[in-house]
């Protein structure tokens, strides 16, 4: 499953270079699916290991760092010249730093929150933006908003902003009825216009975490 994650990232990069941007975006989404499944399967079968954790991070850098960086450059940011590819590299570099920091802080920070935007979510925002622009018929080539979005995603990945991980929600236990209502509501909103609503949801998650972090709302992340 972890290798499937890396394959999808590699495939996304190839498709981006061939100008098949929607295929590249869907490949990144598929990589995120494999990324979620490999960890769950390892915990379920009690086969977690240090090797698996390190391999997972290397695959994540390919699928959620390098592939989205190439996709952004080929799809939208080439007209900005050196600034465009440097911002794409900033996204990749900050993604790598984010993964390395997560590995060394995994037993330090509280498990219910991430420190900085997780790299799969940043890649998900990139992939969903491609699908949203395609569905809306917007022109991405040379779009300044996408240049700004790429830079901001890089910054929030290496920030100390707290993002809810939802790991405290145990689906094996009885949950309040409101969780069902919220889940059904979110599903209905997404199904109304999936290509656009997924981008709105993902971007809102990143934006709210940044706003809470800037204005110092909530508790500080415990760190050593």
C-alpha positions, 0 to 999 in steps of 0.5 A: 500500500505504501508503494502504491502511494509512491506509484500514484505520486510518480504517475501524477508527475508523469501526467503533469509533464504530459499536460494531463492535469486532471489525471495528475490530480486524481492520481494525487487523490489516489495516493492519499487513499493509499496513504490512509490505508497503509497506516490503518492496516499496519495498526490493525495487523500490529505490523507497525515498524520504524522502517515502515514509518520512514518509508511512508515519509519518503513516499509522502514526499514524492506523492504530496511534495514533488508531484504537486510541485511539478503539477503546479508549475506545469499547470499554472505557474510557468508564466511567472518564470523563475518566481514560479518554479521557486515557489513550487520548490518552496512547496516541495522543500517545506513539505519535506521539512514538515515530514521530518519534523513530524517524525521527530516530534511524533511522541512529543506533541499532542496527538489530537492536533497536527503542528502545521498543515499536514502535507497530504492536506496541502497536496489535496488542496492543490489537486482539488484546485485543479479539479475545481478550475477545470469544472468551473472553466477558469484559466489557471495559466498565470493565475496570481491567486494560485501563486499566492496559494502555493506560497501560503501552503508552504508557509503553513506547513512549516508553521506551528499552527495547530490543526485538528487531527480528529484522532480522538474520534473513535468510530468503534465507540458510540458517538453523539447523534450530532456526529451523524448529522454533521457527517450527513450534512458534509456529505450532502454539501460535497455531493452537490458539487464535488469538484468545487466543494472538496476544494472549498472544504480543504482550503477552509480547513487550512485557512481556519487553522492559520487564522486561529494560529495568527490570532493565538486562539486555542491552546498552545502546542506542547513541545520540548 
